[in-house]
Amino acid sequence: MHSLLPLPFFHVWSYLQTQPLMGLTATLCTWELACFIDIKAGHKPITNPTFLSITLLACALLVTGTPYSAYFNGAQYVHFLLGPATVALAIPMYANRHSIKKHFVPIFISLTTGSIVAAVSAMLIARALGAPHDVLVSLGPKSVTTPIAMAVAQNLGGQPPLTAVFVMITGVFGAIICTGVFWLVRVKDWRAQGLAAGTAAHGLATARMILINETAGAYGGVAIGLNGIITSIMLPLLVNIFGF
C-alpha cells in the first residue's frame, strides 16, 4: 500500500485521463480551490466561486488538450445534482412563505416587468447591431434557467446551444456585479435584492445572494420559478409584437 503513494504525478494523471474520474476529480478539486480563494478574498464579487471554477477548468482543459467530451464523462455526475440543488431552493422559500404570500402581487408585477425588460432590451440591442433572427430569439430567454431557456429558444427557431451560452454568461456576469449594483443604487431590502438577482441572472446570482442572506435567496428562488413561467408565455408574444 505504501509503495503506491510515491507514484509520480504524471502516472496518476495518465490514469485519470482514461477514466470518468478525471472530470469528477477536476470539478471537485477546482470548486474547493475556488471556494478557498473566495474565502481568503473576503467574498469579493470578482472571486465568485462559480466564475473562478469555470475559468480555471477552461484553462486546465486548454492547457492539457483534454476534449470537453472526455471531461464531461465524469463531470456529468455533478451535473446530475443540478436538479436537486435547484429544488433545495424551496427550503428558504418555505421559511419565508408568509412574507412571499403577503407580497405576491407586487412580486408578480415586478417580475413581469423585469422579465419583459430583460428580454426586449437584449433583443433590441442585438437587432440594432445587425444580429440575425436565430441569434435574437436565442438571446431573448437569457435570464431564465437553462432548460427552460433552451426549450423556449428552440420553439421560436433559435439555437439552444447558443442560448445555453448566453444564459451562462448572464448568470456569471450577474453574480459578479449584483451586490455592487445594489450598493450603487442603494437598494438595501433583502427581498428586493433577491428578487432582482433571480429575475435578471437566474440561479447563479441567486446562489450568490443566498450566501449573503437567506431571505434574499428565498426571493431569488421565487424569481427563478416565476420568471421561467412568465418568459415562456410572454416571449413568443413579444417576438411577434416587435417583429424579431
N, C-alpha and C positions, 0 to 999 in steps of 0.2 A: 504493500500500500504506500509506504513512504517513498518507494522508488518512483512512483508516478508523479509525485509532487514537483520535482525539479524539471519537468519536461519543458523544453524551450517554447516560448510563446508562439512561434510560427507553427509548431506542431499542433498546438491547441487550435490556432486559427484555421489551419488546413482542415482539421476535423470539423469545426463548426461550419465552415463554408459548404460542406456537403450535407449538412443536416438542417432540418427546420429549426433546430435550437439556435441557429445563428441569428435569425430575425428576432426571435423572442428574447434572447440574451442581450442583443444590441439595444432593443427597445427599452427593456427594464433598466439596464445599466445607464443608458443615456438619460432616462427620466430621473433616476436617482441623482445623477450628476447635475442635471438642470435644476432640480429642487434644492440641491446643496448650494449652487451658485445663487439662486434666488433668495435663499435664507441669508446668506452672507452679505448680499447686496441690500438687504432690508426690504425685500419685496417691491423693488422698483418696477414700474411698468415695462421697461425695456428688457427686464430679466424674467419675463413671464415664462414659466417652465414649458408651456406648450410651444411657444415661439422658439425657445432655445433648443428644445428636443428636435423639432423639425429641422432647424438649421444644422445642428450637429449631425443628425442622422443623414441628411442630404450630403453634407460634406464627406462623411465617412464612406458612403456608397460611391461617391465620385472618386475619392482617393484610392479606394481598394478595387474599383472597377467591378463592384458587385451589382448584378442586374436587380432591378426592383422586384421582379417576379420571384427571384431566389430569396430576397429579403422577406417578402410578404408571405412566403410559405410558413414562416414561423410567426411573423407579426400578426397573422390572421387570428391567432388565439387571443391576443389582446384586443384586436378589432371587434371580436365577438362580444367583449364586455361593454362595448359602447351602448348597447341596448339596455342592459341592467343599470348602467351608470346614469343613463337618461331617466329611467324610471325612478331611480333613487332621489331625483329632484322632488319627487312627491312628498318626501319626508318633511322638508322645511315648509312646503306648501300646505301640508296638513296642519302643521304647527301654527300657521298664520291664516288658517281658513276663515276665521271670523272677520278679520280685517279685510281679506280679499273679497268676501261676500258683501261686506258693508260698502266697499268702494267699487263694486263691479261695474257700475255704469260709467264712471269716469275712466276706469281701466279700459273698458271696451272702446270708448270714444277715442282715447289717446292712442290705443293700439291700432285702431283702424286708420287713423290719421298718419301715424308713423309708418305703417305698412305701405300705404299708398305713396307717401313721400319718398320712402326708401326705394321703391321700385321705379316710380315715374322719373325721379331725378336722375337715377343712374342711366335709364334708357334714353332720356332726352339728351344727356351729355354725350353718350355714346353715339347717338344718331347725328348730333352736331359735328362729331369728329369723323363721320363717314362710315360707321360700323354697319355691316350688312344685317339683314333681318335675323338670321340664325344667331348671331352674336348678341343682338339686342334682347331677344327673348331668353337667351341663356343667362344674360346678366340680370334680368328682372327679378328672379327669386333669390338673389344673392344673400339676403338677410334671413333666409329661412334655413332650418336644419337640412342637412344634405339629402336624405332620402326623399323628402317632400319636394325640395327644390329641383332635384333631377327629374322627378316624375312630372312636375309642372312644366319644366322646360321641354321635355320630350313631347308632351301633348300639344305644345304650341309650335313645334317644329324647330326647337333649339337643339343644342348638342349637350347631352347630360354630362359627359366628361369635362367639358369646358365649364359648365355650371358648377361642378364639384370644385374646380379650381377657384372660381370666383367666390364660392361660399367659404372656402378655407382662407383665402386672402382677407375677406371681410371679417371673419371671426378673429384671426390673428391680429389684424390691424386694430379692430375694435377692442380686443382685450388689452392691447398695449396702451391705447390712448384714452380709454373710457374714464379712468379715475382723474387723469389730468384735465379732461374736458369738463367733468363735473366740478372740479375745483375752480376752473377758469370762469364758468358761467354761474358759479355759486349755488349749485344745486346740492343741498345738504340732506334732504329727506331720503332715507334708505329705500323707501318704496319707489320713489321716482327714479332713483339711480338704477335699481334693479330692473324696473320696467323698461327704461330706456336702453339699457345694455342688452337685455334679452331681445328687444324688438329690432335693434339695429345690427346686432352681431351674434345672435343666437347663443348656442351652448358654450362657446369658448369664452365670450365675455361674461356670461352668467357664471361659469366656473371661476372666473377671476373675482367676481363680486361675492360669491358665496364664501370665498376665503377671507373676505374682509368683514362681511356681515351676513348673518343668517336670513334676516328679513329681506335684504336686497336679493339674496339668492332665491328666496321663495317667489318674489315678484318677477324675477328673471325667468324662473320656470314657467310661471303663468304666461309670460310674454312669448316664450318659445312655442308653447302649445297653441295659443290663440292666434299667433302670427302665422303659423303654418296653415290654419284653417282659413283665416281671412285672405291670405295671399293666394291660396289655391282657388278661392272663389272670385276674388277681385281682379287678379292679374289678367285672365282671359278677357274680361270686360275692358280693362284699361288698354290692352293691346288693340282692341277694336276701336275704342274711342279715339286714341291718339294716332291710330294708323301705323303702328310699328310693324 
